[in-house]
């Protein structure tokens, strides 16, 4: 393709992708399939890679994956202050606001308003120059905010380029105000994933959104389900609107997401009705709101009303009834999760919060306890938002323990008394004893799973029976069971018992990688298990590997290396492995394969047509190569099939060679 044609095609693709982004993310009405969308994005990424020195990438939809970490946030002044709103807490106070407006204007006529849901999110300021998103900032102190431009660019609903086909012309410079939030379903999914990974869950969607926006590494932000609604204009150059409603319609035409629940209200009675309606609907909305906002609609009336202190006279926030209550901490217990995380939980005098009786609240970790200076016996404010686990906000009132140290999580596991560790970079304290009863059920399920030792017949119900009857306490005990013992269990009998015994016997010579995976070492999944098996070859070599030896592997960083060495240095874990060996379990040693691809790391993306991705992985590994699930600077090649998605984008950005199936076959000598 000639250069001029390529540059024209790049612009066409950007506009087309932006159009489909709006259909998908804002209108929830896509016109094309994911595969078709991925094909457009792949074509754009390839063209931008060829002409990177001739184009401005800042407004491209390919720039959504995040950038390398910043050392700190810079600050940005707002051209127009981001004012806070005065609050109304009841219908009477809403009507009092209307009376103040009329009194100030010297009129008895009904005021025209616009009413909006008040999202419980994070306010941001987006600045556009000639229609291009240039920078974005937090509210800060209202006049100066933190520069979070890179993080905001990862939110797909924020247009990097304003839609020029809108009803109004694009201004030279404009500030757009918005509220960043995380939807309730996305929040639940995010927390489930964090708990599966052994991380502490976020307390509520607002905290999750705030923490995501303030990441110095925008690549982390890109992985969070952030969304935004835009609702106001700050400074604008060369454009004005007669009403706020007119601005909102234009804002939507420019490609910004505007909440569909925003309405016009011709008088204050309609504002009160809206407040009551939103209060009734709040639990059923796909995002959290904590009230409504009432704004004067005509711009000229706003100008006449002006502001007092740092709040406008023409708007008010109508807050819902509090979702907080005051109670007393009666005890603090420690729960041990399946990954060994110790979570402190406050047991409180029961109190009704947001219509639900609450008697327990998570304290998250020691850092949170220290920050809030929490003791048993303290009077505290507890809050509950939606169906999120209740949390303690702060202590209140005088305390006789102000000078006493806060509650301390024990340095030994309260269940098994093994030592508790806090790995570098983590806030959680963790029991790493494989024998811990609090973890053993999930450990056993993982150990016998298909990806691990693959022991047929040992399902969850049987494992629960074995634990309830104290017949096993760790994976090694499974190999010391007898057929008679199993036959006496509920719904077993001689034949079923014999099948389980045969499956146990067949599992005694697993591939080394599957044995390592079955041990359930934190951060060591199927892929890392393969890396360890191929690099070290024997179980003893892996158990005795130093951190430096582990870090020498391309895809193992300090966190994974620390987890592996801590696991094998725990005496109880070594005892369990010794008992497995004594029972006849002998992982098959593995010599590192050599071949044309030795030392090379590949990433597979998209659909391969000649063979499955599993088959491609087998071929690479048979020749000494490694297959990774993510693209990093250490990746040597990316193999792209049909509809490759974001991995191809990242490869192009990092300058990593990309090959199609035909080129890959040539590399393997199988043309």
C-alpha positions in Angstrom: 0.0 0.0 0.0 1.3 3.4 -0.9 2.0 5.8 2.0 -0.8 8.3 1.3 -3.3 5.4 1.0 -2.0 3.9 4.2 -2.3 7.1 6.1 -5.9 7.5 4.8 -6.7 4.0 5.8 -5.3 4.5 9.3 -7.7 7.5 9.8 -10.6 5.4 8.4 -9.8 2.6 10.8 -9.6 4.9 13.8 -12.9 6.4 13.1 -14.5 3.1 12.4 -13.1 1.5 15.6 -14.2 4.6 17.6 -17.7 4.2 16.2 -17.9 0.6 17.2 -16.4 1.3 20.6 -19.3 3.7 21.2 -21.8 1.1 20.0 -20.4 -1.5 22.3 -19.4 0.4 25.5 -21.9 3.2 25.6 -25.0 2.1 23.6 -24.7 -1.6 24.5 -25.7 -2.3 20.9 -22.8 -3.7 18.9 -23.1 -4.0 15.1 -20.1 -6.3 14.5 -18.8 -9.5 16.1 -15.7 -9.6 18.3 -13.8 -11.3 15.6 -14.6 -8.6 13.1 -13.6 -5.9 15.7 -10.4 -7.7 16.4 -9.6 -7.8 12.7 -10.0 -4.0 12.4 -7.8 -3.5 15.4 -5.1 -5.9 14.0 -5.1 -4.0 10.7 -4.7 -0.7 12.4 -1.9 -1.9 14.7 0.0 -3.2 11.8 -0.3 0.0 9.7 0.6 2.2 12.7 3.7 0.1 13.2 4.8 0.7 9.6 4.2 4.5 9.7 4.8 5.3 13.4 7.2 8.1 12.5 4.5 9.8 10.3 1.5 9.8 12.6 0.3 10.9 16.0 -0.5 7.9 18.1 -1.9 9.8 21.1 -5.5 9.6 19.8 -5.4 6.1 18.4 -7.7 3.4 19.9 -4.6 1.1 20.0 -3.2 3.2 22.9 -5.4 1.6 25.6 -3.2 -1.0 27.2 -1.2 1.2 29.6 2.4 2.5 29.7 5.5 1.8 31.8 5.3 2.9 35.4 5.7 6.5 36.5 7.8 7.5 39.5 5.1 9.9 40.7 2.1 11.9 39.6 2.6 15.4 38.3 0.0 18.1 39.1 -2.3 19.9 36.7 -4.3 23.1 37.4 -7.9 23.2 36.4 -8.8 26.1 34.1 -12.2 26.2 35.8 -12.5 25.1 39.5 -14.1 21.7 40.2 -16.6 22.9 42.8 -18.1 20.7 45.5 -21.9 20.7 46.1 -23.9 21.6 49.2 -25.9 18.6 50.6 -29.6 18.1 51.2 -30.5 15.0 53.3 -34.3 15.1 53.2 -37.3 16.2 51.1 -37.6 19.2 53.3 -34.1 20.3 52.6 -34.6 19.8 48.8 -37.6 22.1 48.9 -35.6 24.6 51.1 -33.0 24.7 48.3 -35.7 25.6 45.8 -36.9 28.4 48.1 -33.4 29.8 48.5 -33.0 30.0 44.7 -36.3 31.8 44.2 -35.5 34.2 47.1 -32.1 35.0 45.6 -33.6 35.7 42.2 -36.6 37.6 43.6 -39.2 35.4 41.8 -42.0 33.1 42.7 -42.0 31.3 39.4 -41.1 27.6 39.1 -37.5 26.8 38.4 -36.5 24.5 35.5 -34.1 21.9 36.6 -32.1 18.9 35.4 -31.9 15.9 37.8 -29.1 13.2 37.7 -28.1 10.1 39.7 -25.2 10.9 42.0 -22.7 8.1 41.3 -20.5 7.0 44.1 -17.2 7.2 42.1 -14.2 9.5 41.5 -14.5 12.9 39.9 -12.1 13.6 37.0 -11.4 16.5 34.6 -10.7 15.7 30.9 -9.1 18.3 28.7 -9.4 18.3 24.9 -7.5 20.5 22.5 -9.1 20.7 19.0 -11.0 17.5 19.8 -8.0 15.4 21.0 -7.7 14.1 24.5 -4.6 15.7 25.9 -4.6 15.2 29.6 -6.8 14.3 32.5 -6.6 14.9 36.3 -8.3 14.1 39.6 -10.4 16.6 41.4 -7.6 17.2 43.9 -8.3 20.3 46.0 -10.7 21.7 43.3 -8.1 23.9 41.7 -5.2 21.5 41.1 -5.4 17.8 40.5 -3.0 14.9 39.9 -2.1 14.1 36.3 -3.7 10.6 35.6 -3.8 10.9 31.8 -2.2 7.5 31.1 -4.7 5.8 33.4 -7.7 7.6 32.0 -6.6 6.6 28.5 -7.2 2.9 29.4 -10.9 3.5 30.0 -12.5 2.6 26.6 -15.5 4.8 27.1 -13.4 8.0 27.1 -13.0 9.1 23.5 -9.4 9.8 22.6 -10.8 12.0 19.8 -14.2 13.8 19.9 -16.7 12.8 17.2 -16.5 15.5 14.6 -19.9 14.4 13.2 -21.7 15.7 16.3 -24.3 18.5 16.1 -22.0 21.2 17.5 -18.5 22.2 16.3 -15.4 21.0 18.1 -14.1 23.7 20.5 -10.5 24.8 20.5 -10.2 23.8 24.2 -12.7 22.3 26.6 -12.8 20.7 30.0 -15.2 17.8 30.4 -16.1 16.6 33.9 -16.9 13.0 34.6 -17.3 10.4 37.3 -15.2 7.2 37.1 -16.8 4.1 38.6 -16.8 0.3 38.7 -20.1 -1.4 38.1 -21.4 -3.8 40.8 -21.2 -7.0 38.7 -17.7 -6.1 37.5 -16.7 -5.3 41.1 -17.9 -8.7 42.3 -16.0 -10.4 39.5 -12.9 -8.4 40.3 -13.0 -9.3 44.0 -13.6 -13.0 43.2 -10.5 -13.0 41.1 -8.5 -11.2 43.8 -9.5 -13.7 46.4 -8.7 -16.6 44.0 -5.2 -15.0 43.6 -4.8 -14.8 47.3 -5.2 -11.0 47.4 -7.4 -9.1 49.8 -10.7 -8.0 48.2 -11.5 -4.3 47.8 -13.9 -2.9 50.4 -16.3 -1.3 47.9 -16.5 -0.2 44.3 -15.5 3.4 45.0 -12.3 2.3 46.8 -11.5 -0.1 43.9 -12.0 2.7 41.3 -9.9 5.2 43.3 -7.1 2.7 43.8 -7.1 1.8 40.1 -7.0 5.4 39.0 -4.0 6.2 41.2 -1.8 3.4 40.0 1.6 4.6 38.9 1.7 1.6 36.5 -1.2 2.3 34.0 -0.9 -1.3 32.8 -2.5 -2.3 36.1 -5.3 0.2 35.6 -5.9 -1.2 32.1 -6.8 -4.5 33.7 -9.4 -3.0 36.0 -13.1 -2.7 34.8 -13.3 1.1 35.0 -16.2 3.0 33.4 -17.2 6.7 33.3 -20.3 8.9 32.9 -19.6 12.5 31.9 -21.9 15.2 33.3 -20.6 18.8 33.1 -18.4 21.3 31.3 -15.6 23.3 32.9 -13.7 25.9 30.9 -14.6 26.1 27.2 -13.1 28.2 24.5 -15.3 29.3 21.6 -18.5 27.5 22.5 -21.4 28.0 24.9 -24.9 26.5 25.5 -28.2 28.0 26.5 -29.0 25.2 28.9 -27.3 22.4 30.7 -29.7 19.9 28.9 -28.4 21.2 25.5 -24.9 20.7 26.6 -25.6 17.1 27.6 -27.2 16.3 24.2 -24.1 17.8 22.5 -21.8 15.9 24.9 -23.4 12.6 23.8 -23.1 13.6 20.2 -19.4 14.2 20.6 -19.0 10.6 21.7 -19.0 10.9 25.6 -21.0 8.5 27.7 -23.9 10.4 29.4 -26.1 8.6 32.0 -29.4 7.7 30.4 -31.3 8.3 33.7 -30.7 12.1 33.6 -33.9 14.0 33.1 -35.4 17.4 32.9 -37.6 18.5 35.8 -39.9 21.5 35.2 -40.4 22.2 39.0 -39.1 21.1 42.4 -42.0 18.5 42.8 -40.5 16.6 39.9 -37.1 16.7 41.6 -38.5 15.3 44.8 -40.3 12.5 42.9 -37.0 11.7 41.1 -35.1 11.5 44.4 -37.6 9.1 45.8 -37.6 7.0 42.6 -33.8 6.7 42.6 -33.8 5.8 46.3 -36.2 2.9 45.5 -34.2 1.8 42.4 -30.6 2.2 43.8 -30.2 -1.5 44.9 -31.2 -2.6 41.3 -29.0 -0.3 39.3 -25.8 -1.8 37.7 -23.6 0.8 39.6 -23.7 2.3 43.1 -25.3 5.7 43.7 -25.5 7.6 47.0 -28.1 10.2 46.0 -29.2 12.5 43.2 -28.1 15.9 42.0 -30.4 18.8 41.1 -29.1 21.5 38.8 -30.6 24.7 37.4 -31.0 24.1 33.6 -30.8 27.6 32.0 -27.2 28.9 31.8 -28.2 32.6 32.3 -29.9 31.8 35.6 -26.8 29.9 36.7 -24.7 32.9 35.9 -27.0 35.1 38.0 -26.9 32.7 40.9 -23.1 32.3 40.9 -21.4 30.5 43.8 -20.9 30.8 47.5 -17.5 29.8 49.0 -16.6 26.7 46.9 -20.2 25.5 46.1 -22.5 26.8 43.3 -25.9 28.3 44.3 -27.5 26.6 41.3 -26.9 22.9 42.3 -27.3 20.7 45.3 -26.5 17.0 46.1 -29.4 15.1 47.6 -27.9 12.4 49.7 -29.8 9.1 50.5 -30.1 7.8 54.1 -26.8 6.8 55.5 -25.5 3.3 55.0 -23.4 3.6 58.2 -24.1 2.9 61.8 -22.2 2.9 65.1 -21.5 -0.2 67.2 -18.9 -1.9 69.4 -16.2 -4.4 68.6 -16.7 -7.4 70.9 -13.9 -9.6 69.5 -11.5 -10.0 66.6 -11.0 -13.4 65.1 -8.6 -14.6 62.5 -9.8 -16.5 59.4 -7.4 -18.5 57.3 -8.3 -18.7 53.7 -7.5 -21.5 51.2 -4.3 -19.7 50.1 -3.2 -19.3 53.7 -4.1 -15.5 54.0 -4.9 -14.5 57.5 -7.9 -12.1 57.5 -8.9 -10.3 60.8 -12.6 -10.1 61.2 -14.3 -8.0 63.8 -17.2 -9.5 65.7 -19.5 -6.7 66.7 -22.6 -6.0 68.7 -25.4 -6.5 66.0 -26.5 -3.3 64.4 -28.8 -2.5 61.4 -27.0 -1.0 58.4 -28.9 -0.2 55.2 -31.7 -2.5 56.2 -29.5 -5.5 57.2 -28.4 -6.7 60.6 -24.6 -6.7 60.7 -22.5 -8.4 63.3 -19.2 -9.0 61.5 -16.9 -6.8 59.4 -13.6 -7.4 57.7 -10.5 -5.6 59.0 -8.6 -6.6 55.8 -5.0 -6.7 57.1 -2.6 -5.4 59.7 -1.9 -2.2 57.7 -5.6 -1.3 57.9 -5.8 -2.1 61.6 -2.7 0.1 62.3 -4.0 3.0 60.2 -7.4 2.9 62.0 -5.9 2.1 65.4 -8.4 -0.6 66.1 -8.7 -2.5 69.4 -11.2 -5.0 70.9 -13.8 -2.9 72.7 -13.6 0.1 70.5 -16.7 2.0 69.4 -16.7 2.1 65.6 -18.6 3.3 62.5 -19.4 0.4 60.2 -20.7 0.7 56.7 -22.3 -1.6 54.1 -22.8 -0.7 50.4 -25.0 -3.0 48.4 -24.0 -6.6 49.1 -20.4 -5.8 49.8 -18.9 -7.3 53.0 -19.3 -4.8 55.8 -16.2 -2.8 56.8 -15.2 -0.6 59.7 -14.7 3.0 58.6 -13.1 4.4 61.8 -13.2 4.4 65.6 -15.3 7.2 67.2 -15.6 8.8 70.6 -13.1 8.9 73.5 -11.0 5.8 73.9 -9.1 4.7 77.0 -6.7 2.8 74.7 -5.4 5.7 72.5 -1.9 5.0 73.7 -2.1 1.2 73.5 -0.8 -0.6 70.3 -3.6 -1.7 67.9 -4.7 -5.3 67.7 -1.9 -7.5 66.3 -2.4 -10.4 63.9 -0.4 -13.3 65.4 2.9 -14.4 63.9 1.8 -18.0 64.0 -1.2 -19.5 62.3 -4.2 -19.7 64.8 -5.2 -23.1 63.3 -1.9 -25.0 62.9 0.6 -22.8 64.7 3.0 -22.7 61.8 4.9 -19.5 61.2 3.2 -16.7 59.3 5.1 -14.8 56.6 4.5 -11.5 54.8 6.2 -11.7 51.4 7.8 -8.7 49.9 5.3 -6.4 48.1 2.3 -8.0 49.9 0.0 -6.6 52.5 -1.3 -10.0 53.5 0.2 -12.2 56.2 0.1 -15.8 55.1 0.4 -19.3 56.6 2.4 -21.4 54.2 2.0 -24.7 56.0 0.7 -27.3 53.5 -0.7 -29.3 56.5 -2.9 -26.4 57.8 -6.4 -27.8 58.4 -7.9 -24.5 57.2 -6.4 -25.0 53.8 -6.2 -28.7 53.5 -9.6 -29.3 51.8 -8.8 -26.9 48.9 -5.2 -28.2 48.8 -6.5 -31.8 48.4 -9.0 -30.8 45.7 -6.2 -29.1 43.8 -3.8 -31.9 44.4 -6.1 -34.6 42.9 -7.3 -32.4 40.0 -6.8 -33.3 36.4 -4.1 -30.6 36.0 -2.3 -32.1 39.1 -2.0 -35.8 40.0 -5.2 -36.6 38.0 -6.7 -39.1 40.5 -10.0 -40.2 39.2 -12.8 -40.9 41.7 -11.5 -38.6 44.4 -14.1 -35.8 44.1 -15.0 -33.1 46.6 -17.7 -35.2 48.4 -15.2 -38.0 49.1 -12.6 -35.6 50.2 -15.0 -34.0 52.7 -15.8 -37.5 54.1 -12.1 -38.3 54.5 -11.5 -35.0 56.3 -14.6 -35.4 58.5 -13.5 -38.8 59.7 -9.9 -37.6 60.2 -8.7 -40.2 57.7 -6.4 -37.7 55.9 -4.8 -34.4 56.9 -2.5 -33.9 53.9 -2.0 -35.1 50.3 0.5 -37.8 51.4 -2.2 -39.5 53.6 -4.2 -40.3 50.4 -1.5 -42.9 49.5 -1.8 -44.7 52.9 -5.5 -45.4 52.6 -6.7 -49.0 52.3 -9.5 -50.4 50.2 -11.3 -51.5 53.3 -11.3 -48.0 54.8 -12.6 -46.5 51.6 -15.3 -49.2 51.2 -16.8 -48.3 54.6 -17.5 -44.7 53.5 -20.9 -43.5 52.4 -21.8 -44.4 48.8 -18.6 -46.3 48.2 -18.5 -50.0 48.5 -15.8 -52.5 47.4 -15.9 -51.7 43.7 -15.7 -47.9 44.0 -13.0 -48.3 46.7 -11.0 -50.5 44.3 -11.3 -48.0 41.5 -10.0 -45.2 43.8 -7.1 -47.4 44.9 -6.2 -48.2 41.3 -6.3 -44.5 40.4 -4.0 -43.7 43.3 -1.6 -46.4 42.1 -1.6 -45.0 38.6 -0.8 -41.5 39.8 2.5 -42.5 41.5 4.6 -41.6 38.5 3.4 -38.2 37.4 5.3 -35.9 35.1 7.5 -33.6 37.2 5.6 -30.5 36.1 2.2 -32.0 37.2 3.6 -32.9 40.6 4.9 -29.4 41.1 1.6 -27.9 40.0 -0.3 -30.3 42.4 1.6 -29.0 45.4 -0.3 -25.8 45.1 2.6 -23.3 45.5 1.3 -19.8 45.4 1.9 -18.1 42.0 3.0 -21.5 40.5 0.4 -22.5 37.9 0.7 -24.9 35.0 3.0 -22.7 33.0 5.5 -21.9 35.8 5.5 -25.6 36.7 6.6 -26.5 33.2 9.4 -23.9 33.4 10.7 -25.3 36.6 10.5 -28.9 35.4 12.4 -28.1 32.2 15.0 -25.9 33.8 15.9 -28.1 36.9 14.8 -31.6 35.7 14.4 -33.2 39.2 12.3 -32.5 42.2 15.4 -32.2 44.5 16.9 -29.6 42.2 13.7 -27.5 42.3 13.4 -27.9 46.1 17.0 -26.7 46.6 17.0 -23.9 44.0 18.1 -20.5 45.2 16.3 -17.2 44.5 19.1 -16.2 42.1 18.7 -19.5 40.2 15.0 -19.0 39.9 15.3 -15.4 38.8 17.5 -16.5 36.0 14.4 -17.9 34.3 12.9 -15.4 31.9 9.4 -15.5 33.3 10.0 -15.7 37.0 10.2 -12.5 39.0 11.0 -11.8 42.7 7.4 -12.5 43.8 7.3 -16.0 42.3 10.8 -16.8 43.3 10.1 -15.8 46.9 7.0 -17.9 47.0 8.8 -21.0 45.7 11.8 -20.8 48.1 9.5 -20.0 51.1 7.4 -23.1 50.3 10.3 -25.5 50.1 12.0 -24.0 53.2 8.9 -24.8 55.4 9.7 -28.0 57.3 6.1 -29.3 57.3 6.0 -29.1 53.5 9.3 -31.1 53.1 7.9 -33.7 55.5 4.8 -34.1 53.3 6.9 -34.5 50.2 9.1 -37.1 52.0 6.0 -39.1 53.0 4.8 -39.0 49.4 8.1 -40.5 48.3 7.9 -43.2 51.0 4.5 -44.1 49.6 6.0 -44.7 46.2 5.3 -41.4 44.5 8.2 -40.8 42.1 7.8 -37.8 39.7 9.4 -38.6 36.4 12.6 -36.7 35.9 12.8 -34.4 32.9 15.9 -33.4 30.9 15.8 -30.0 29.3 14.9 -30.5 25.7 17.3 -29.1 23.1 16.6 -28.0 19.7 16.3 -25.1 17.2 14.1 -23.1 19.6 16.1 -23.5 22.8 15.9 -20.4 25.0 13.2 -18.8 22.9 9.9 -17.6 24.4 6.7 -17.6 22.2 3.2 -16.2 22.7 0.3 -17.7 20.7 -2.7 -15.4 20.0 -5.7 -15.8 17.8 -7.1 -18.9 16.1 -4.6 -21.1 14.3 -5.9 -22.8 11.2 -3.4 -25.6 10.5 -3.4 -27.0 14.0 -4.6 -26.3 17.5 -2.8 -24.0 19.9 -2.1 -27.0 22.2 -0.4 -28.8 19.3 1.6 -25.6 18.5 2.7 -25.4 22.1 3.8 -29.1 22.0 5.8 -28.5 18.8 7.6 -25.4 20.3 8.4 -27.2 23.6 9.6 -30.3 21.8 12.3 -28.1 20.2 13.3 -26.4 23.4 11.2 -23.3 23.2 8.8 -21.9 25.9 5.2 -20.8 25.4 4.0 -17.9 27.6 0.5 -16.5 28.1 1.4 -12.9 28.0 3.6 -10.5 25.9 6.5 -8.9 27.7 9.9 -7.4 26.8 11.3 -10.9 27.3 9.1 -12.4 24.6 11.1 -13.5 21.5 8.2 -14.1 19.0 4.4 -13.8 18.8 2.6 -16.2 16.5 -0.7 -14.5 15.3 -3.6 -16.5 13.9 -7.1 -15.2 13.1 -8.5 -12.5 15.4 -5.4 -12.1 17.6 -6.6 -9.3 19.8 -4.6 -7.2 22.3 -1.5 -9.4 22.4 -0.7 -8.4 18.9 -1.1 -4.8 19.7 1.3 -5.1 22.6 3.8 -7.0 20.5 3.8 -4.2 17.9 4.3 -1.6 20.6 7.2 -3.4 22.1 8.8 -4.2 18.7 8.6 -7.9 19.1 8.7 -10.0 15.9 5.3 -11.2 14.8 4.9 -14.2 12.5 1.9 -15.9 10.9 1.4 -19.7 10.7 3.2 -20.0 7.4 6.3 -18.2 8.7 6.1 -20.3 11.9 6.0 -23.5 9.8 9.1 -22.4 7.9 10.9 -21.8 11.3 10.1 -25.4 12.2 11.2 -26.7 8.8 7.7 -27.9 8.0 6.8 -25.9 4.9 
